Amino acid sequence: MEKHNSENLIISIFLNIGIVVFEIVFGLISRSMALISDALHNITDIGSMILSWWGEKMSAWPSNDRKTYGYKRAEVIIAFTNGGILLAVTIFIIVEAIQRFFHPTDVAGLQMMIVAGVALAGNGIATYLLEKDAHKNLNLKSAWLHSLQDAIFSLAVIVGAGAIYFTGWNWIDPALSILISVFLLKEIYKIVIESFDMLLDSVPSDIDFAEVQKVLAEISEIKSLHDLHIWQTGSDNKYLSAHLKIAELNESERGVLLSKIQVLLQKKFQIRHSTLQMVSEKESKNIELECEHCN
């Protein structure tokens, strides 16, 4: 795990701890559902960021005789867990906010605005720190999304608190909670589905399976291919395996063909790890292979 990744996550964790304490205390004082909901959400963020930090450490562990792929998939498992937590908390906030419509309470708009302003500053710093590494993998992206969600919540609470302070319309508080939650469900859904697909060894979302088949089939030395599988153990770890029926080639020519295919897969599809079984048409007649997962 890169040192600055670890430092940014640790700083973000402590920022969120401070925000939680601050928002719960003043949320109870001001009777703001939006502030208390944001505080509860920050609690889940702390746990999720700790998971992300641990996942980044695990993904750097070397492979061994039992974990031959290493611990790269820890990133995916934790991203899926984080996505599930985000989804559950968001649904909880929506349900609580709906109940507030039927059981409205007075909200101290000015206190709510001040507290949300402090929370926004903390969440903004955390989001800025995590954004630098969010593109690196799904795990860091989920941690960044947690922080971004909090920053947006805090900003909306400030706007809503101002409106409540000047109009006295307390329904704005739960309405904001619902609006923000619905807006963020789309991004949460993406992380859950993407990490779930990785756990099922699905074809990476940025790779067209049919295009890979077509590109390989267009190589003149390849007569047919089957048992093609493409999967990934993490955001940057893509794998491919395939059985290829090739023309009659000598050992040297086979080596050239193998290199040609691997370079093509790496340049065009960013697949850096490929396992290819090549047999000639004559060899294939003498070899009977059973395949339970051929395609």
Secondary structure, 3 states (H helix, E strand, C coil): CCHHHHHHHHHHHHHHHHHHHHHHHHHHHHCCHHHHHHHHHHHHHHHHHHHHHHHHHHHCCCCCCCCCCCCCCHHHHHHHHHHHHHHHHHHHHHHHHHHHHHCCCCCCHHHHHHHHHHHHHHHHHHHHHHHCCCCCCHHHHHHHHHHHHHHHHHHHHHHHHHHHHHHCCCCHHHHHHHHHHHHHHHHHHHHHHHHHHHHCCCCCCCCCHHHHHHHHHCCCCEEEEEEEEEEEEECCEEEEEEEEEECCCCHHHHHHHHHHHHHHHHHHHCCCEEEEEEEEHHHHHHCCCCCCCCC
